[in-house]
């Protein structure tokens, strides 16, 4: 149960920090966008309309060269002319090279990034926290063995290790039915979205070590506390002490780390999607990869708009993490305390 002191600290830091308000607003916006994507997206994100390809966003226009064959003096000749392409109100963020609505794709891409970020963080914490608590509490050979495994994991860059694991296991994905579409509330939208299971597992295995290190540090400092010694003297076994006394008192930095890891995993998932390892095409990283070939020809929005969505998501989650850190651990001075 959350104590009244923690609630007071959360409210105090939130009132004092404008960055906390901004972070929470961004996170809530992304969350609502991901959940209610079928109602927010104006078009099916997978529908192709080649006659409306490469339309610029609202407020922009683009001059492009169009090549056509025309009859000139009885001969067929290739004619190149400059054509000004203007924005279409039906496509606020423009369209990509296949005529798919960019706003709809950004909205549905939020689902993939957010779900992978949250599930990957939960998996990483489920592995790393028990490992860290056991290592820090027992110390000795147990600590040495578990932390050497963690050191080996840290020796490899996260992206390289993730690509290697996906190459080893292959790309597995699950089609998750969209409840709103299944219920007939948004029949024109995709009936399901693709959850890249392999990516979720891989990002969890790549990032568990950070939770293990934090949990180990907390366990090392808590194992010598008087209430732990008293519990041991009363005959409590090690597992009971860890679950009832060590874990509850170590949960604060773990929660703060979890928020930061969601942002880090969103970046990692986007990188894997950019490289083609995600297993889904409704992903911000995938759209950036598709749009990079159009940047040189002037269609900057195809890659820039998904990149902006990633940036805002990561900033919002990190600001939220800073707020939680300042509120849950008042000993750490941050932006919230200085505002």
Buried (B, 14 or more C-beta within 10 A) or exposed (E): EEEEEEEEBBEBBBEBBEBBEBBBEBBEBBBEBBBEBBEBBEBBBBBBBEEBBBBBBBEEEBEBEEEEEEEEEEEEEEEEEEEEBEBBEEBBBBBBBBBBBBBBBBBBBBBBBBBBBBBBBBBBBEBBBBBBBBBBBBBEEBBEEBBEEBEEBEEEEBBEBBBEBBEEEEBBBEEEEBEBBEEEEBEEBBEEBBBBBBBBBBBBBBBBBBBBBBBBBBBBEBBEEEEBEEBBEEEBEEEEBBEBBBBEBBBBBBEBBBBBBBBBBBBBBBBBBBBEBBBBBBBBBBBBBBBEEBBEEEBBBBBBBBBBBBEBBBBBBBBBBBBBBBBBEBEEEBBBBEE
